[in-house]
Amino acid sequence: MTRPPIEDLVHRYADAVVHRDEAAWADTWASEASWDLGGTEVTGRAAIVDMWNAAMDGFAAVVQNVMNGTYQLDDHTGSGRWYVIEHWARADDGRGMLLAHYDDRYVHADGRWRFAARRLVMHYAGPPDLSSPFLNAWGNSSDSPS
């Protein structure tokens, strides 16, 4: 069974993160794409790959799991949102977890779907026991809805 093309794109991206496969990861991006990694934005595949390598240098291992997502496509473009969980071991042996989503734009280029833009929106970054504050708390000082 063939996976829908955007689901395949998102999962190929995550697989390349887990294996730190630069070529496979770079292949998920359009040549003039933009990537906003939580406030730092770069444009162009080469700059995106450079920023990814710089970020990945700080880790000994990363496991990125793709969760739920939605997307809409027309003939050659689209947009979507995908939630991810990352567990990591830093190069200095620190451990942590990220809960986030990506706001995406897609383009059909060179015969396949690629990212035209990805923006990382963090909801939690901290210890795996969830003891740090959630970044998307609902307008109050607690980490749960009123």
N, C-alpha and C positions, 0 to 999 in steps of 0.2 A: 504494500500500500504506500502510495506517495503522500508525503506530508504537504499541506498547503505551502505555497512559496514563501510567504512572510514568516510563518512559523519555522520553516526550514532556515531562513536567514537568521532569525533570532537565536535559534539553537546552534547553528554553525558558529556564530559569534561567541556564545558561551563556551562551547567546546574548545575553541581556539584559546580562550582565556585560561581555561583549566590546564591545557597542555602548553601554554605559552608558545603557541604556533603563530609566529609573526606573519608568515605568508598567508595562512588561512584567514587570520584575523583581518589583515589588510584587504583581502579579497572581498570582504563584506561591505566595503566602503566605496562609494562613487568617487571619481577622481577629484571633484571639487566639493566634497562633502564638508560639513562642519561638525565639530564635537565639542560639547560643553560638559566638562567633567566637574560639575558642581561649582561653577563660577569661573573656571578658566576655559576659554573657548579658543579653538584653533580651526583653521580652514585649510583644506587640501589634504589629500591622502598622506603625503609624505610627512606633513606636520602632525597629523593625527597619529601616525605610527610612531613618530619621535616622542610625542607626549605619552603614548601608551607604554613604550619601552621605559621611559623615565619613571612612570608610576609603578610599573611592574618590577623595576629594579629594587624597590623597597620591600618586596615580598619573597619569601622562600617558597610559598605555595598559596594558591587561591583556588577555591571551588565555587563557581557561579552556577546557581540553579535558576532556571527560568520558571516562573510561576504563571499566573493567569495574565491574559492580555487580550486586547481588542485592536482591530485595525479596519480601515476602509481603503479601498483601492479604486482607481479608475484605470484607464488603459495603460498609463505610463507613470503615474505618481500615486502616492498614498500617504496616510498618516496612521499612527497607532500609539498605544501605550502598553508597556510590558513591565511587570513586576519581577524583581530579582531578589534573591538572597545570596549573599556571599559569605563564606567562611574563609578566614585567611590566617596564615602564619607569616608574620613579618620577618624580614631578614635578621632582625635583632632578637628573634624568638618570641615577640609579643603575639598574642592571639586576639582575634576579634571577629565581629560579624557586622554585616551591612544589610539593612533592609531598605530597598529603594525602588523607584520605577524609572524607566526611560520614556521620555516623550520623543517619538520618532517621526521622521519624514522619510519616505521611500521613493526611489526612482528606478525605473526599468532601464538599465544601461548595459551595453555589451552582452545582450542576450539573457540577462538575469536581473533579479531584484537585488538592490543594494541600498545601504543607508545613504540618504542625502543629508540627514542631520540626526544627531542623537543628543539629548539633553538629560543628564543624570539628575534626578531629584531624590535626595536622601531623606529617609524617614527615621532611620536609626543607624548609628555607627558607634560601636562600643563593645564591651564584653559580651560573650555569647549568653550570659545569664540575664541579659536585658536590663541590667542595673543602671545604665546611663539613661538620661532623659531622652524621650522620643522627640524628634525634631518637628514632627507634624502634630503635636498635641493640639487639641481643639480649643484654642483661644484662652486657655487658662494655665495655671502653673502645674497642674497635675498631668499625668500621662494617660488619663482616661477621660471619656466624655462625662459631662455633668449629668 
